[in-house]
């Protein structure tokens, strides 16, 4: 049994064996407990993630992104229902923005996915960005690893309402769905480089509204001129997710892209790119953690920031000093 094999190499680490066994066994309560640890105490969660890593690599991650009000939660709910009807085990990670004032988040996606909350084969986790940019939470990639180890076939990641350059989802998911809506300026948004370039499938939701045909025509024209390295031409689907219209076509588009990846060398390339980005994020986090834990770091940061604010030291030299790459303080400028 996988639950028993995972314990063999971890007895001397002091880890919670019951928690590990529960995650590998797919127990929702254990999955939720470990995700909470990942969010609240990343350093303590690393040992668990190391133990679980050999049990990952089977889950297909789908990112759903788009402007606020595009109907992301409704589409995610509909897609999850479709995957469940095919017997798949579905994990949903819904990311909401954190208030810069209170530090809290509404986490209202569960309200719009109530039909999923009673389904024993669907796990829903709402997460706050906690100030992390790019439309995702810092812990999103680790949470997907936990779901993968727990035996979920599909993980659907719903980003916060994104703008033109909040495209971190492409560094996390195997496939990215971009939602557009008639009447919200998306016909102009499709011209923007960032959000336009990340989509593997484009969904025109609420397509019963006027203007859906125009958006579809613009998308088709733009996509016909795009030259992706993998030679995939993103598919365009029209849906009314609240009524279930177009959802089967959206599922077919996801299936087509997944089949394309698996039948070409680009599946390995996509996974490699995702892991490269994750490694870079881990290194950045570790370097920042080491810096912040150094003695008197806070005081030194305050002093250097004051020198820069007073125009007595340039910010580049200050950064060198903060990372201890420079041995002496350059001559400061008066005034």
Secondary structure, DSSP 8 states (H G I E B T S, - for coil): -HHHHHHHTTGGGT--HHHHHHHHTT-HHHHHHHHHHHHH-HHHHHHHHHHHGGG-S--EEEEEEESTTS-HHHHHHHHHHHHHHTT--EEEEEEE---TTT-----THHHHTHHHHT-TTEEEEEEE-TT-SSSS-TTHHHHHHHHHHTT-SEEEEE-----SS--GGGGT-SEEEEEEETTTTHHHHTTSHHHHHH-SEEEEESTTSTTHHHHHHHHHHHHHH---TT----EEEE-BGGGTBTHHHHHHHHHHHHHHHHTSTHHHHHHHHHHHHHHHHHHHHHHHHHHHTSTTHHHHHHHHHHHHHTTSS-HHHHHHHHTT--SS-------
